[in-house]
Amino acid sequence: MANKAESAYAKEEILDRYLNRADYGRGAVGLVAAAQTYFQKPATSLTLAEAALLAVRLHPGRPEPRAGWDEVLGTMVERGWLTTADRDGLTYPG
């Protein structure tokens, strides 16, 4: 099924569809609702730190929020999407 989706849609479109239909908990379905529920702001105004914390809500094992947040940011550093210096400058938003 994943291969079929990847051949029919761009990766950005797959990610967009997932993020906007995912259950973030506390009755928030979709990224727009999650941004409002957890941070009382539009999704377009989320900081990197806040977006990383919402990503933890999608983790299948639902780790403790702070540990999951550290894990998400660590993965971003490992993959070169975030520098260590930028990561060290972030404050946990919870």
ChimeraX attribute file (.defattr): number of C-alpha atoms within 10 A of each C-alpha:
attribute: neighborCount
match mode: 1-to-1
recipient: residues
	/A:1	5
	/A:2	8
	/A:3	7
	/A:4	8
	/A:5	12
	/A:6	12
	/A:7	9
	/A:8	11
	/A:9	11
	/A:10	11
	/A:11	12
	/A:12	9
	/A:13	13
	/A:14	14
	/A:15	12
	/A:16	13
	/A:17	12
	/A:18	13
	/A:19	18
	/A:20	14
	/A:21	14
	/A:22	15
	/A:23	17
	/A:24	22
	/A:25	14
	/A:26	10
	/A:27	10
	/A:28	17
	/A:29	16
	/A:30	19
	/A:31	23
	/A:32	16
	/A:33	20
	/A:34	26
	/A:35	21
	/A:36	14
	/A:37	17
	/A:38	16
	/A:39	16
	/A:40	12
	/A:41	14
	/A:42	14
	/A:43	17
	/A:44	9
	/A:45	12
	/A:46	16
	/A:47	12
	/A:48	14
	/A:49	20
	/A:50	20
	/A:51	18
	/A:52	21
	/A:53	23
	/A:54	22
	/A:55	18
	/A:56	22
	/A:57	20
	/A:58	15
	/A:59	12
	/A:60	7
	/A:61	9
	/A:62	11
	/A:63	14
	/A:64	10
	/A:65	17
	/A:66	14
	/A:67	11
	/A:68	20
	/A:69	24
	/A:70	17
	/A:71	15
	/A:72	19
	/A:73	23
	/A:74	17
	/A:75	13
	/A:76	16
	/A:77	16
	/A:78	12
	/A:79	10
	/A:80	10
	/A:81	11
	/A:82	14
	/A:83	15
	/A:84	14
	/A:85	9
	/A:86	10
	/A:87	16
	/A:88	9
	/A:89	10
	/A:90	13
	/A:91	10
	/A:92	13
	/A:93	14
	/A:94	11
